């Protein structure tokens, strides 16, 4: 069975780290590059974190390329209060030896698209993808599909209306969602069904690998933040849902929809308006509805335990 060629467009980020390490350990997919964007923290930090994670996984063969340093309409904010000032819980790291490409992330994406069928897994703000569409007219017709984490039907996580990845750059999100390529969206309605708990963190810490121990250390501060804000230590695996869907497209129940992004509004900027009426059943845009967390966690444990 052929492996799915994948680029992960990302802003690491604690949950991005889990998603990336899951992808790298999964034989169903071939991770060709990590393209970075400003989001959870600034571009210099997200790019460094991508290199750190590849060093941790001993995957220096994967390209790292830095992309857009600010949203299309200018700076909006980050999530360092959740992910730490460096984006990965402010731990000590050795200087990574994984090289940084001299090419811009958008140029790396365009080159890989031209090389053959490519799935883009977008788990950060969508600035790089919107810029790709602007700079390379018609390129969406050569992309196999886009699987992205972002949006919400009912309640946001950075404002009452907006999910973080969309809120950072709603203009980019609207451009990406309206382009003529297949898009599968993992919104908060779906991702909040996927979570790790303290037993899972203990499992990771007990693995005989640097990956397990380092992930446990990265996740612990996020559990404390979640407990302070929400009263429980559940670790929501937002970004892993986009990777999980590519690993096993049958694992997540999906529905055809249309999605519009609010780019104005004093209180609603970044909101995603998801039309779930059955008339859109055959839409090129799909949204995730349901995931079995027990099944997901079992796979995640198995894949992360494969690191030595």
N, C-alpha and C positions, 0 to 999 in steps of 0.2 A: 504493500500500500504506500502510495507516494506521500511524502511529508508536505504539509502546508507551509509554503514560504511566507515568512512573517517579518514585518518590521514593527517594533513596539515604540510608539511615540509617547513620551513619558516625562514626568516632572518629579522624580523620586525625592521624597515621599516614602512613609513607612509602609502603607498598604501597596504602593507601587513596588516596593522591594519584594514583598511576598509574591506578587504577581509575576515579576521578572524571574525570580528564582524558580517558581513553578514552571514557567515557560521553558527555561533553560534545561530543566530536568525531564521534559516531556518529549518522548520520541515521536509523537504525532506531528510535531511542528518543528520547523527549522528557523531559528531566530537568526536573521541575517544582520540586523543592526538595531541599536537603540538610538533613536533620535530624540534630542532633549529640547524642552521648552520651559520658559518661566512659568511658575504656577505655585506649587506648595512653598517653594523658596525661589530665589533668583536663579537666572540661567547658569551662572558660574557654579553655583552649588548643585543644581540638578545634574549638570554635566559631570562634575566631580563624583557625585553619588552614583551615576551610571557606571563610571569607571571603577569605583569601589566595589560595586556589586558584581561586575564581571571578574574582577580580581578575586573576590571571595569565591566565586563559582569556578575559577580557573578556566575562564572562557575568553581569553585574549584574542580569539579568532573572530569575535563579534565586533563589528564596526561601531564606534561611538561618534556621533556627529552632533554638534551644537546647532540649535535652530534660533528661533525668534526670542528676543530678550524682553519684549513687552507686547501686550495685546494690541490689536489693530487700532483701537481708539485710545490707546495710552494706558498708563499704569492704573491698576484697580486695587490690588492688595494681594497678600499671600496667606499661608496657613502655618506660619512658623510657630504660632502658639499651640498648635496641635502636633506638629512633626518635629519641633525643635528648631533652633536657629540654623542648624546646618541641614535640616530636612530628614536626618536619620537619627533622631533622638540624642544628638550631641555626644556621641561616643568618641573614643580615640580610635583612629584608623592609621595604618601605615600608608605612606604615599603609594597610590596605585601605579603599577607599571603598564597598565593597559593604555595604548596610545589613543590620542584624540585625532580624528580625521581633520585634515585641513579644509575639507569641503563643508559647505553649509548643509544642514540637515535636509533642506528642501531639495538640494541638488542630489544628495544621496538617495532620497526617496524616488526622485524622478529616474535616476539611473537604474535602480532596482526594479521599478515598474516596467521599464523598457526591456529588462532582461527576461521577463516572463511573469506568469500569474503571481500576484502578490496580494496578501491580506494585510491590511494596516490595522493594528490593534492600538487604539488611541485611548490612553488612560490619564491624560492631562488636559489642559486647555487646548483648544483646536486651532491655535494660531498657525502652527506649521502647515496643517492641512489646508487651511484657507489660503495661505500664501502659495502653496503648491498649485492650487486651482487657478490662482491669479497669474502666476508666472508661466504655467504650462497649460495653455488652453486646450481643452478636450482630453486631457490626460485621465479624467475620471472614467472614460470608456475603457481604459486598459487596466483598471484596478479590479481585482477579483471581487473584493468587498472590503468595507470598513466595519470594524466592531469597536464600539466606543463605550466607555463608562461616562455617563453624564445625565443630567436632567432629573426631573421628578414630576409626578402627577399631583401629589397631594401636599407635600411640605418639603422645603429646602433644608440645607444644612449649614448655609452661610448667612442666608436671610430666610424669613418665613416662606418666601416665594421661590428661592433659587438654590440650586445645587452648585457646589464650588466650581467645578470644571467649566460649566456653562457661564456662571456669573463672572469669572475672570475675563472672558472674552466672548460675550454674546454675539457680537457681529461675526466673528469667525464661526461660531456654532451655527448660526443661521445660514451662512454660506455653505458649510459642509453638509448640513441636513437637506439643503435644497438642491445640491448637485445631483447629477444623474448617475449615481453609482449605488449599488446595494449597501444599505446601512443597517446594522443591528445595534440597538441602543440598550445598555444596561442601566436603567434609572435607579434612583434610591428605593423606589417601591420594590424592586427586585433585590438590590444588593443588601438591604437590611435583613433579608432572609438568610444571609450567608455570614457566619461569624465563627470566631474562635473563642475559647474560654480559657480559664486558668489551667485546666487539665491539658489543653493543647500546648500552652506555653511550657508547661513542665515536660511534656513529651519532647518538644524541640530542644529544651535544655539538656535532656537526657540522651540525645543522639550523640554518637561518637564522631562528631564532625564540627568543624569551625562554623559551617553554615548554620547548623541547628543552634549552637550556643549564641552566635551573633544575632540571629533572628529573635531568639528569646529576649536578648538584651534590648533590641530595637523595639520590640512590642510592649515591653513592660511599662515604659513611660506613657504610651498611648492608652493602655488599660487604666492607668491612674487618671489621665485626663478625662476619659469616658466616664469613670466613676464619679469624678467631681462634677461633671456637667449633666450626666443623665442618671446617676444613681446605680449603675452597674458597670462591670468590667468587660462587657462584650466587645470583642475586637471585630468590627465590621470589615469584611473583605470585599470592599467596593471594587477595586481594580482587578482582583483575581477573577471576577465574574466574566470580564471580557476575554481573558485568557482561557478560562474554563470552557466557554462557549466554543472557542476555536478547537480546543482539544477534543471536545465531544458535543457536537451541535444538538444532540438529542437530550442533553442533560438539563437544558433550560427550556421551559415552555414559553413560546413566543406568539406574538399577534401582530398582524399588519396594522399600521397606524399612519397618520400624518402628524408631523410635529412642527410647530412654529415657535420661534424664540422671541421673547420680548426684549427689544433693544432699547426701549425707553422706559418711562414710568418711574416715579419717585420711589416707589416701594416694590416694584415688580420687575426691575431690570434683571435679566438673566433667567426669568421664569420660562419653563417649557410647557407649551399648551399642547397636550397629547390627545388627539382625537381618536378614540377607540371604537367608533361606530363600525359595524360589520361591512359597510360599503367599502372600507379601506382594507379588507382582508388580503387583497393581492398587491398591496402597496410595496414599493421597493424598500420602504422603511419598516423595520420590525422592532418591537420592544419586548424585552424580557418580562415575563409575568410571574413565574414560579421556579424555584430551585429547591432541591432536596438537600438540606444542609448536611445531614449525616453522610450522604453519598459524596458530597463535595469534600468534606473534611477527611474522609477515608482516603480519597485520592490524593489530597494535598499532603497528608502524613506520609503516604507511600512514596510520593515523588521526592519530598524533602529528605526522607530517610535514605534516598539513593545517593546522596552526596557523601563522600568519604573524606 
